Amino acid sequence: MIFNRRIIAAAALSMTVTGCTATDPNMGNSVRQTMAAQIVNPDPDYQGQPQTTAGTQAATAVERYRTGTVKKPDRVRTTTGTSGAGSSGSPQ
């Protein structure tokens, strides 16, 4: 009798545990989509002509780096005007 109760209890427990398993076929799509967004295309399709580099320019850049005479990059302005909090509508 005790053996039958154990079998029945084990069967009932196994049915409740299997009710918790994921049966949704879309389970994990967010993880797969995030991984795909972070992976670089191994065979990119560039529009137009492929970019080319000059070996002499690269060699001189490496030499300047090794000797410590690197050219400073041009300053790039990303905004124009003045900074401030708010505007009164009148020109400055």
C-alpha positions as CSV (number, residue, x, y, z in Angstrom):
1,M,0.0,0.0,0.0
2,I,2.8,2.4,0.9
3,F,4.5,1.5,-2.4
4,N,1.3,2.4,-4.4
5,R,1.0,5.8,-2.6
6,R,4.6,6.6,-3.5
7,I,4.0,5.8,-7.1
8,I,0.8,7.9,-7.2
9,A,2.6,10.8,-5.4
10,A,5.5,10.6,-7.9
11,A,3.2,10.5,-10.8
12,A,1.2,13.5,-9.5
13,L,4.5,15.4,-8.9
14,S,5.8,14.7,-12.3
15,M,2.6,16.0,-13.9
16,T,2.8,19.2,-12.0
17,V,6.5,19.7,-12.8
18,T,5.9,19.2,-16.5
19,G,3.2,21.8,-16.4
20,C,5.9,24.4,-15.7
21,T,8.0,23.7,-18.8
22,A,8.0,26.2,-21.6
23,T,6.0,25.1,-24.6
24,D,5.9,28.5,-26.3
25,P,7.9,28.2,-29.7
26,N,8.9,31.9,-29.5
27,M,10.6,31.4,-26.1
28,G,14.1,33.0,-26.3
29,N,13.5,35.1,-29.4
30,S,14.5,38.3,-27.6
31,V,17.9,36.7,-26.8
32,R,18.4,35.6,-30.4
33,Q,17.4,39.0,-31.7
34,T,19.8,40.8,-29.4
35,M,22.7,38.4,-30.4
36,A,21.9,39.0,-34.1
37,A,22.0,42.7,-33.6
38,Q,25.5,42.5,-32.1
39,I,27.1,40.3,-34.7
40,V,28.9,42.0,-37.6
41,N,27.9,40.8,-41.1
42,P,30.8,38.6,-42.2
43,D,30.1,39.3,-45.9
44,P,29.0,43.0,-46.1
45,D,27.6,44.3,-49.3
46,Y,29.1,47.8,-50.0
47,Q,27.3,50.1,-52.4
48,G,29.6,51.6,-55.1
49,Q,33.4,51.2,-55.2
50,P,35.1,49.4,-52.3
51,Q,37.3,51.6,-50.1
52,T,41.0,51.6,-50.9
53,T,44.0,52.6,-48.8
54,A,47.4,53.8,-49.8
55,G,50.2,51.7,-48.3
56,T,52.6,54.6,-48.2
57,Q,50.2,56.7,-46.1
58,A,49.7,53.8,-43.7
59,A,53.4,53.2,-43.4
60,T,54.2,56.9,-42.7
61,A,51.3,56.9,-40.1
62,V,52.8,53.9,-38.4
63,E,56.3,55.5,-38.4
64,R,54.9,58.7,-36.9
65,Y,53.2,56.6,-34.2
66,R,56.5,54.8,-33.4
67,T,58.5,58.0,-33.2
68,G,55.9,59.9,-31.2
69,T,55.3,62.5,-33.9
70,V,51.6,61.8,-34.5
71,K,49.7,64.5,-36.3
72,K,46.9,66.0,-34.2
73,P,43.5,65.5,-35.9
74,D,41.5,68.4,-37.3
75,R,39.0,69.8,-34.8
76,V,35.5,68.8,-35.8
77,R,32.6,71.0,-34.6
78,T,29.5,69.2,-33.9
79,T,27.4,72.1,-32.8
80,T,27.1,75.8,-33.7
81,G,26.0,78.8,-31.6
82,T,26.2,79.3,-27.9
83,S,25.1,77.2,-25.0
84,G,22.8,78.2,-22.4
85,A,19.6,77.4,-20.6
86,G,16.5,78.5,-22.5
87,S,15.9,81.4,-24.8
88,S,14.0,84.6,-24.4
89,G,13.2,84.9,-28.1
90,S,15.4,87.9,-28.7
91,P,18.6,87.7,-30.8
92,Q,21.9,87.8,-28.9
